[in-house]
Amino acid sequence: MCGIVGVLGDHEVSPTLVEALRRLEYRGYDSAGIATVNKGTLDRRRAVGKLVNLSDLLVHDPLPGKSGIGHTRWATHGAPTTGNAHPHQAGPVAVVHNGIIENFRELRTELREHGLSCTTETDTETVALLTQHHLAQGLDHVAAAFATLDRLQGAFALVFLFEGEDDLMIAARKGSPLAIGHGDGEMYVGSDAIALAPLTDRITYLAEGDRAVITRKTLDIMDEGGAAVSRPIKTIQIDATRIDKAGYKHFMAKEIAEQPTVLAGALASYVKDGTIHLPGEGVDFSKMQRLTLVACGTAFYACLTAKYWFEQLARLPVEVDIASEFRYRTPPIPAGTTALFVSQSGETADTLAALRYCAGKADRILSVVNVAESSIARDSDLALPIYAGVEVGVASTKAFTCQLNVLLLLALKAAVDRGEMTRDRQVELLTALNALPGIFNVALDRDAVIRKAARRIAEARDVLFLGRGLMYPLALEGALKLKEISYIHAEAYASGELKHGPIALIDKTVPVVVMAPRDSLFDKTVSNMHEVMARGGKVLLISDAAGAAEAGADVWQTIVLPEVPEVLSPLLYALPAQLLAYHTAIAKGTDVDQPRNLAKSVTVE
């Protein structure tokens, strides 16, 4: 989603702002811009498309100044045009904004009554105009910004910059994250610590409802009630925020290849001497009556996979919900319910809203996140890090397998806690899990075979994915990956549902990807596969050697993976699904790391 940066510096800030925005490209955007104050004059530059367009503009039309704000916009209200791009300026004030102002139409009507009209299609322009109005009424800069904030409804992160004030920024957050960076005689603002990592390792995270008045030497924070508060300065690990492709053509390729390493590191953090160690007070599943899992997108499919694990291994009833549906369904939360929320960024708006709905209703709130200082982590009773490291590619890869890893470890612990699994069996499965990073390397060696199959998949307009049991959520994830980055229409079905409608779609032009290790459901899956082949469908089978041999030689394409215990198969089978999507996108010539219309961190509903 939109990226925000701000700098009160000692040097020309335009290059610094653009570089910081470049580190936020992974969030997704369709236009970019910066504003600076130079000798008291407020000015801005904006461009549609990639940051290189803004950089080119600044070469021909420089923007001097040592104080500035910058923004990468993911369009919500209004098309991606230069006029709709941020920063938005109204007279002596410029603002950048992440989120949605829900009452902007009401504010527009009110502003028109004061003779102030909008010239853009955006909700954000009303923020600048309203602040301009308050300044015209005689309020000082801080009071004008705060009076504006008092009127806003919705979710937002906002930074204000003022003409004539080269040592002042005002920042506020409600629902969208903001971090303040502390330098040596300089101060910074960013949507996350990644943007600020080259500038400082000392970060203050604003809490929900906070407002900050920032100068080069001071940081004054007020909470939602207007009381002065102190937020801690935390030292971040610069290595943990490093962004580079390390020789790979795309971040997605790098992140797929990193999975053996990050999985091994995550396992080392959670499994010691054959025992699962959770942070903090841990989790006792013995008396838990119900587990509710909530997430969006790829994280939702990780939760669907975990439902099989918790119910089969631990006999623990599990409900899985899409966050955007869960909140508005206002479901009852029975006594004995633990709610668990999964989000890579820890800032997913729908998931955060669902968590806050459960606060005070669920016995305990857990989260599985990749960002330890995220809003979801801070609002949880216990946050479980996945240790995937920074993931830049919009299509999640290593974060997905690391989410699966943590959820599986929780299920294995639950099984022992509830007396459904012996300690010896748990140790046996943990031993197999610890061997999985090495097996990942074997799976990644299938790259050439997958690339060959992807070239054929790239010719299709529609692709179906099939799977049973633990492979059904993986089929859903495989279809999502393919449509995310190749723009090919792809759908996934539980294999048993094939005869209940989808089989009507089968013909020789529709490839069908069948995910089927030689497990307890393999015979039924192969039966469905042969129904596809009997109708001319082209089957791409992903299985192990035993499954490939049993399926026969009539299969159109086969990708053979190492054999693993059935319970571990989702982690392994995620890799060929990711590589298939990646190579198909390459064959189609699409933007792999930043696919159209998508954002990495979805911080608006």
N, C-alpha and C positions, 0 to 999 in steps of 0.2 A: 504494500500500500504506500501512499505518499511518504516521501522522505523529507525531513526538516533538518536544517543546520543553521547555526548562528555563530558569529565570531565578533568579539570585541578584542581587537588585536593591536600589535605594535607595528605591523607591516601591512602592505597592500593585501586586502582579504579576498579579492576576486579569485585568484588561483587557489587559495585555500578552500574557499566555498565550493568551487567546482570539483576539486579533488575529494572533498568530503562527500559531496553528492554522488561522485563516482562509486564510492564505497557503499552507497545505499541503492545502487542500481538493481541489486538482487531483489529489492522489494517490489519491483514492477512500476512502470511509469510510461507516460506518453507525451509529456512536455516537461520543460525545466526552466528555471529562472533564478535570478539573484537580484537583490537590491542593496545599495550601500549608501552611507552618509559620508559625503566628502566636503570638507569645509562648510559644514552645515547644510549642504544640499542633498536631498534624498532623490535618488534616481534608480532605475532598474533596467534589466535586459532579460528578455524571455524568448524561448524558441520551442517549436513543436518538434517532436521526435527525440532522437537520442542526444545524449549530452554533448556529443561531438558538434552538433549544430549550434548549441549554446557557446561552446568553445570557439568555433569559427566566428560567430557573431562578435564575441569579445575581442578577437584579434583585430577586426575591422572597426569596432566601436567599443573601445575599452571603457571600463567602469571603475574609476579610482575610488579610494576610500579605505579606511582602516577599521570600519565597523560595517557589518553586513549580515544579511540573512539569505538563505537559499532554499530551494524546494524542487523536488521531483513530483509531478502530479500524475495520479491515476484517476482518470476522469470519472466523476460521479454525476454532478450536476453540470450539464453542458458538454459539448463535444471538445475533443482535444485541439484547441486552436490557440494562437498566440494571445488573443484577447482573454481567453479563459484561464491561461496559465498563471501560476503564482510567481512572485509575490503580487498581491493585489494592493493597489495604492489609491487612497482617497485623500487628496490634499497633502497634509503633513504627516500622514501615517501610512506605513506599509505593513502587511501581515502575511504570514504563511500559515497554513492550516492543514492538519490531517484529521479527517473525521467528517461528520455531517451535522450541519446546523438545521435542526428539524423545524424550527419556527421561522425560517428565513423569509417565507412569504409574508407572514404577519409583520416582520420587521421592515420588509420592503414597503409595505403599505404605509407604515408609520413614517418611514424616511421620506416618502413622497410628500407627505403632509408638511414636512420641514423643508421641502424644495430640493431634496437630494434623491437623484434617480440612479438606478443601476444601469451600467453599460455592458454588463456581461451576463451570461446565463448561470453563473455560479452562486452558490449559497455563501461562499466566503466573502464576496465583495460587500455583503451587508455588514460584516464585522468591521471592515475598514471604514465604511460610511458612517456607521453608528459611532465609532470612536472619533471620527472627524467632527460629528455633530456635538459630542460631549466636549471636545476641545473648544469648539466655537462658543459653547456656553460658559467658558471660563474655567473649566476644570483643568488641573495640571495633568501631565502625561500619565502618571500612575493612576490617578483618580479616574481619568477618562477611560483607560483600559479596563480598570476594575468595574466601572459602571457598565461598560459593554459586556463584560463577562457575566455580570449579574443578570443580564437579559437573555443569555443564550441557553437554548435547550438542545440537547442531543449529546453527541460524543465528539470530543475535540482535543487536539494538541495545538496550541497557538503560540506564535512568537510575534511580538510587535516591535517595530523600529520606527523612530520619529525623526523628522526633519529638525535640524538644529541641535540634535542630541546625539553626539557621536560616542557617548559613554553611558548608554542606557539601552537595555533590552528588557522586555517584559515577557515572561513565558507562563503558560498555564496548561494544565492537563485535566481532562475529565473523560476517562474511558480510553484515551490513546496515550501511549507512553512518551515521556520526555526525560532526557538525561542532561545534567549540567556538568560541564568539564571545567576543572580548575587548572589554570596554567600559571606561569610566572609573570604576573602583571597582565595576564590575558584571561578571558573567560569564553566558554563555548557552550553551545546548546546543540543537541542532536536527538534524532528519533531513537537512536540506540547507541551503545558504546562503540559499536563497530565504526561508525562515522567519525568518532572522535579519537580513535586509538592512535593515529600518528601524531596527534596533538598533545595528548595527556593520558596518563593512566589513573588519574584521580577523578572519580565520578560521584556525583550526588544524583540519586534517582528521586524524582518528584513523586509523591504519593498521590492517590486519587483525590482530586479537588484542590490540589496545591496551586498557588500562584507565586511566582518568583520575580523579584525586582533585581536585575543584574547590572553591575558595573564592572569595570576591570579589576577592582579591588574588593568588592563586596557582593554578597549574595544574601538577600533577605527573603525568607519564604513565609507565606501565610497559608494556613490550612483553609478548608472549605468554610469554616465558621469565621474566618478573618483573624484568628489568633496567630501571633508569631510562633513559628515552630523551628526546630533544628532537625535537619535530616543528615544522616551520617555521610561522610566522605569515604568511599570504598575504593580500594586499589584493585584495578582489573589486571588480568594477565594479558599482556600485549600479544603473546604468542597465540592465545585463544581467540584473538580477533583478526589474525592475519588473513588477508584475502589475496590469493594468487592462484594461477592455474597450474603451476609447477610443471610446465611443459606440455600439458594437455591442451587440446584444441578448445574444449569447453569445460566449464565448471562441472557440468553434469557427469562428463566422462571421468573427471578427477574424483568426484564424490562417489561414483560407483566403485572405482578402483580402491578407494580408501576403506571400504567396508570391512575387509579382513582386519585391518589395523584398529579401526575404531571399535569394532565388536570385541576384539581381544582386550582393549583398554577398558571398555565398559564392564566386561566380565571380571577383570581384575579388581575393579572398584567394588563389585557386589559379591563376588564369590571368593572366600578365603578358607583354605583348608577344608574344602568340600562343604562349606556351610554358607548359606545366603545371609549376608549382612545388609540390613536396610539402614538408612540414615535416621538420626534422631531417635525417637521412641519406637520406630519400626511400626509394624502392623500385626495385630493378633487376629487371625481369621477364625479362631475356634468358636466364637459365639456370634459371629457375623451372620445375619439372617438373609441379607440381600445385598447385591452389589449393582449399582447403576453406573454404566460407562457412558460418557458423553464426549463427543468430538465432532469435527468437520473434515470433509475431504479424505485424504489419505489416512489421517489419524483415526477417522471413523472406521476405516477398514481394518486398522490395527485393533480397534476395539471389537469389531465383529470376530476377528480371529481369536482374541482373548476370551470371548464368550464360550467358544468351544473348549478352550483350555480349562477355564474355571469350572464349567459345568461337568465336563468329562473327568477331569483329574480330581477336582476338589468337591464335586457335588454341591456347588454353591450356586443358587439361582442368580442369574444375571440378566439385566435389561440393558439394551444398547440403544442409544438415541442419537440422532443428528441434533446438534446443539440448537440450530435455528428453529427446529420443530419442538424440541423439548421445552424451551422457555415459554412458548406461546400456548402450548397445550396445558400448561399449569398442572402437571401431574401431581397426584398425592405422593408424599414421601413417607412410607410406613416406618414405624419404629424399627430399629435394627438395621436400617439401610446405611450403607457406606456409599458415598458418591465419588467417582474417580473421573477426572477430566484429563484429556490428552491433547496437547498442542505443542507443535515444534517451537513456535515463537514464544508461546506463553502469553500472547497478546490477542489471540483470535477473539474478535468482538462477541460473536454468538456464544462461544464456549465460556468466555468470562461472564457474560450475562447469565448463562445457565448456572454457573458456579454460584453466583451471588443469589440466584433464586433458591438454591439448596442450602445456603448459609442459614443456620438456625433451625433447619428442618432435618437434615441428615445427621446421623450420629457423628460422622467424621467426614472430612473432605480431603481427598488425596489428589495429587496431580502428577502427571508424567510429562516433563518439559525438557527442552534443550537449553533454556536460558534461565539460569538460577535466580536472576534478579527481576524476572518478568512479573507482570501483574497477577497472573494465575498462580505462579509459585508463591508470591507474597500473601495471597488471599487463601492459601490452602493450609490445613492443619499439618500436612506433611507433603513436601515436594520431592519427587524422585527424579533426579537428573538422568538423562539418557546418554550423556557423554559422547554425542556425535560430533561435537565441534561445529564451527560455523558452516552452515549449508547455504550456498549462494544460488544454485540452480533452483528455479521456481518449482520444477517437478521434484518432489521429495524422493530421495533415494536412501542415503545412509541414515537419515533420521527415521525413516520407516522401519528399517531392520533393527535399529537401536530401540525404537519404541516397542517392537515385538519382543526384543530381548528382555526388557524390564517387565513387560506384562507376563511373559512366560515365567520369569523368576518369581513374580508375585503368585502366579498360579501354582507353581511347585511348592512354594512355602505354604500356601493355603491348603494344599492337599495333605501335607504333613500335619499342619496345625489342626485340621479337622479329622484326622485319623483315617483318611482315605488313601494314603500312600505311606509305605514304610520308609524309614530313613535310608535304608540301603538302596531302595529304588530311586529315591531322590538323588543320592550320590551317584548312582549309575547314569541318570539323565544329565546331571551336572557335568559329569566327565565327558559325555558325548557333546554337550553344549560347548565345553571348553575346547573341543577338537574342531568345532565348526569354523573358526576363522581359517584354518588350513584348508578345509573343504571348500570354503568360499573361493580360495585361489584356484582350485581345480575348476569350479564353475565358471570363473572369469576367463579361463583358458578356452572356453567354448565360444569365445567372441567371434571367431571367423565363421563358424557354422551359423551363428545367430545373424551375423551381418548378411550372409547369403540369403537366409530366409527373409530378412527384413526388406531386401530389394524387391522381392515378390509381393510382400505385404504392402509395400508402398504403392503398388499399382491398383490396389483395391479402393473402393469407395466406402465399403462397410466391412467390419470385422467383428466376429463373435468370439467370446471367450467362455469356456465351460469349465466347471470344477465342482467337486462334491466335498462335503465336510470341510476340513481345514483349507481345501483348495478353492472353495467358493469365494471367500473374501479375497483370496489372491487373484482369482479371475477378475473380480471387480476392480482390484487395484491395477491389474495389467491393462484392462480396458481404459481406465482413467488415465494412466500414463500415456497410452497411445494417442488418445484424443487430445490430451493436454498439449503435446509438443509436435505431433504430426498433423493435427487437424483432420484426421480420418475418423469418421463416425465409428465408434466401437461400443459394443454393449456386452455385458456379462450376465450369465444365467447359471443358477444351480443346475447341474446336468439333468437332474430328474424333472426339471421344468421344461425341458426341450420339447416334449410332446404336447405341452399345454399352450402352444402358440408359436414360439420362436422357430420351430422347424419349418414353418411356412416361408421363412426367409432364405432357406438353404438353396443355393444353386452353385454352379461352377465358378461364379464370380465372387463368392463370399468365402474368404478364408475363415476357418474355425480353429482357434487356438485352444487346445485341450490340455489342461494342467492336471496330470494324473500320475503321481508316483505309485509304485506297486504297494499300495496300502490296503487296509481292510475294505475300502470301497472301490478298489480298482476295477473289479469285474463289472460292476454296474456302470462305471464311467465308460469303460471300453464298449459296452453294449450301446450306450448313447452315441459314442463316437462312430460306431459302425452304421448307426441309423443316419448319421450325417453323410458318411461316405456312400451309402446306398442311393443317396439323392444327388450325387455329383459334387458334394461339398469337398473342399480341399482342407485336409486336417493337418495342422502343425501340432504335433504331439510333444509335450515336454514331460519327460519321465526319466526313470532310472533304467539301467541296463535290462533288468528283469522285466520291467513294464514294456520297454521298447520291443523286446523279443516276443512277448506274449501278444502284443498288439498286431504283429505281422508286418509283412513287407509292403502292403498296399497303402500305407500311410504316405501322404504327400511329402511331408518333411518331419524329421525327428531331431530333437535336441536331447541328448542323453546327459543326465546329471549323476553325480555320485549317490549312492544309497545312504540314507540317514534314517534314524528312528522317526516314526510317523509324526511324533509330537514336534519335531524340529523342522519338518518339511516347509512350513510357511517362510521361515527365515531364508532358507536356501533357494526356494523357488521364486522369491522376490527378485533375485539377480537376473535370471534370463528375461523376466517380464520387463525389467528396467532396460536391459541392453536391447531388447527387441524394439521398444519404443524409441530409444536413442538412435539406433541405426536406421529405423524407418524415417525418423525426422531428418536425419542427414541425407537420406536418399531423396526426400521431398524438398530439401533445401530450406527448411523452416528455421526460425531462430530458436535454437534448442534451450538456451539458458533463460531467455526472456520471451516466452511465447506470447502471442497477441492476447490482449484483454485480461491477462492474468496477473495477479500480485502474489508475492511470496508470503507476506504477512497481511492477513485480511482483518484490518482494524476498524472496519465499519460494517454495519449490518446490511 
